[in-house]
Amino acid sequence: MPLLIAPDVRFHSSWLEGAAEFDGSRQDGAGADGWPLEELKDAHTFQRFVDALVIDALPESPRKPGLVPCTYLWMVEDGTFLGSLAIRHGLNEHLLNQGGHIGYSVRPSARRRGHASAALAAALPVARDLGISRVLITCDEDNAGSRATIERNGGVYEDTRGGKRRYWVEPA
Ligand SMILES: CC(C)(COP(=O)(O)OP(=O)(O)OC[C@H]1O[C@@H](n2cnc3c(N)ncnc32)[C@H](O)[C@@H]1OP(=O)(O)O)[C@@H](O)C(=O)NCCC(=O)NCCS
């Protein structure tokens, strides 16, 4: 089963391989919006990216208006980057209705092996320790993999808003 670790430049080449597999589709929970893959091939740029992910967890870090602090974690196994997970520390209007507290993605070559389920299970105590007593997790109506991931982790369905199924989990 994968470990959840803080972003680390040691995974540079593996992260790049994993990101390339998304082939332009959204890498949920990666925090990579605005960081073109071509530019992340440069070691210094990748270091800046990793630093930006890590400091986003600090309330005092600069961020765009309305955005909340976020803890980014990577799923890794045997030195290989498998996926990303983001824990938003609070809910703004968009997150309450659509995005939820936690987002994640698994690189295409590592899917259907239980990694998302295990990563979400490992992330729930982290969320609890961040003071989130009820965790909101959402998925698109037609995202069977994410839906199963949430339901396997005890997600209690509340409703669907704008095509997003919304679930609450109370971390043990
Ligand atoms: C959704 C996603 C994270 C699932 O990752 P994963 O590591 O393959 O998931 P798991 O192996 O833990 O599978 C969890 C459950 O989903 C099921 N599942 C996974 N992918 C599925 C698919 N494409 N269709 C149907 N069921 C699927 C599995 O069978 C498993 O359920 P089960 O154990 O009851 O059989 C992955 O497909 C992904 O990264 N998708 C793109 C990004 C995304 O959609 N993120 C979620 C945003 S809300």
The ligand as an SDF file (V2000), in Angstrom:
LIG
                    3D

 48 50  0  0  0  0  0  0  0  0999 V2000
  -10.8590    8.0470   -9.1370 C   0  0  0  0  0  0  0  0  0  0  0  0
   -9.4410    7.5190   -8.9460 C   0  0  0  0  0  0  0  0  0  0  0  0
   -8.7310    8.4130   -7.9430 C   0  0  0  0  0  0  0  0  0  0  0  0
   -9.5380    6.0890   -8.3820 C   0  0  0  0  0  0  0  0  0  0  0  0
   -8.2190    5.6560   -8.0880 O   0  0  0  0  0  0  0  0  0  0  0  0
   -7.8630    4.1160   -7.9350 P   0  0  0  0  0  0  0  0  0  0  0  0
   -6.5510    4.0280   -7.2060 O   0  0  0  0  0  0  0  0  0  0  0  0
   -7.9640    3.4590   -9.2380 O   0  0  0  0  0  0  0  0  0  0  0  0
   -9.0360    3.6230   -7.0100 O   0  0  0  0  0  0  0  0  0  0  0  0
   -9.0820    2.2600   -6.1850 P   0  0  0  0  0  0  0  0  0  0  0  0
   -8.2220    1.2540   -6.8620 O   0  0  0  0  0  0  0  0  0  0  0  0
   -8.8400    2.5720   -4.7370 O   0  0  0  0  0  0  0  0  0  0  0  0
  -10.5700    1.8350   -6.4080 O   0  0  0  0  0  0  0  0  0  0  0  0
  -11.5900    2.2300   -5.5140 C   0  0  0  0  0  0  0  0  0  0  0  0
  -12.8620    1.6200   -5.9540 C   0  0  0  0  0  0  0  0  0  0  0  0
  -13.2760    2.1890   -7.1750 O   0  0  0  0  0  0  0  0  0  0  0  0
  -13.5060    1.1720   -8.1260 C   0  0  0  0  0  0  0  0  0  0  0  0
  -13.0550    1.7520   -9.3680 N   0  0  0  0  0  0  0  0  0  0  0  0
  -11.8650    2.3410   -9.6030 C   0  0  0  0  0  0  0  0  0  0  0  0
  -11.8350    2.8480  -10.8550 N   0  0  0  0  0  0  0  0  0  0  0  0
  -13.0220    2.5480  -11.3990 C   0  0  0  0  0  0  0  0  0  0  0  0
  -13.5880    2.7810  -12.6590 C   0  0  0  0  0  0  0  0  0  0  0  0
  -12.9140    3.4260  -13.6270 N   0  0  0  0  0  0  0  0  0  0  0  0
  -14.8470    2.3190  -12.8930 N   0  0  0  0  0  0  0  0  0  0  0  0
  -15.5300    1.6680  -11.9220 C   0  0  0  0  0  0  0  0  0  0  0  0
  -15.0470    1.4280  -10.7050 N   0  0  0  0  0  0  0  0  0  0  0  0
  -13.8120    1.8520  -10.4470 C   0  0  0  0  0  0  0  0  0  0  0  0
  -12.6870   -0.0020   -7.6840 C   0  0  0  0  0  0  0  0  0  0  0  0
  -13.2250   -1.1870   -8.1510 O   0  0  0  0  0  0  0  0  0  0  0  0
  -12.7760    0.1450   -6.1950 C   0  0  0  0  0  0  0  0  0  0  0  0
  -13.9980   -0.3370   -5.7030 O   0  0  0  0  0  0  0  0  0  0  0  0
  -14.1320   -1.7660   -5.0600 P   0  0  0  0  0  0  0  0  0  0  0  0
  -12.9250   -1.9930   -4.2220 O   0  0  0  0  0  0  0  0  0  0  0  0
  -15.3930   -1.6750   -4.2900 O   0  0  0  0  0  0  0  0  0  0  0  0
  -14.1600   -2.6800   -6.2280 O   0  0  0  0  0  0  0  0  0  0  0  0
   -8.6590    7.4830  -10.2720 C   0  0  0  0  0  0  0  0  0  0  0  0
   -9.4160    6.8140  -11.2390 O   0  0  0  0  0  0  0  0  0  0  0  0
   -8.2920    8.8710  -10.8040 C   0  0  0  0  0  0  0  0  0  0  0  0
   -7.2480    9.4130  -10.4700 O   0  0  0  0  0  0  0  0  0  0  0  0
   -9.1720    9.4590  -11.6440 N   0  0  0  0  0  0  0  0  0  0  0  0
   -8.9270   10.8020  -12.2030 C   0  0  0  0  0  0  0  0  0  0  0  0
   -8.9970   11.8720  -11.1370 C   0  0  0  0  0  0  0  0  0  0  0  0
  -10.2700   11.8120  -10.3480 C   0  0  0  0  0  0  0  0  0  0  0  0
  -11.3310   11.4970  -10.8590 O   0  0  0  0  0  0  0  0  0  0  0  0
  -10.1480   12.1340   -9.0350 N   0  0  0  0  0  0  0  0  0  0  0  0
  -11.2580   12.1790   -8.1570 C   0  0  0  0  0  0  0  0  0  0  0  0
  -11.8320   13.5670   -8.1860 C   0  0  0  0  0  0  0  0  0  0  0  0
  -13.2790   13.5860   -7.1320 S   0  0  0  0  0  0  0  0  0  0  0  0
  1  2  1  0
  2  3  1  0
  2  4  1  0
  2 36  1  0
  4  5  1  0
  5  6  1  0
  6  7  2  0
  6  8  1  0
  6  9  1  0
  9 10  1  0
 10 11  2  0
 10 12  1  0
 10 13  1  0
 13 14  1  0
 14 15  1  0
 15 16  1  0
 15 30  1  0
 16 17  1  0
 17 18  1  0
 17 28  1  0
 18 19  1  0
 18 27  1  0
 19 20  2  0
 20 21  1  0
 21 22  1  0
 21 27  2  0
 22 23  1  0
 22 24  2  0
 24 25  1  0
 25 26  2  0
 26 27  1  0
 28 29  1  0
 28 30  1  0
 30 31  1  0
 31 32  1  0
 32 33  2  0
 32 34  1  0
 32 35  1  0
 36 37  1  0
 36 38  1  0
 38 39  2  0
 38 40  1  0
 40 41  1  0
 41 42  1  0
 42 43  1  0
 43 44  2  0
 43 45  1  0
 45 46  1  0
 46 47  1  0
 47 48  1  0
M  END
$$$$
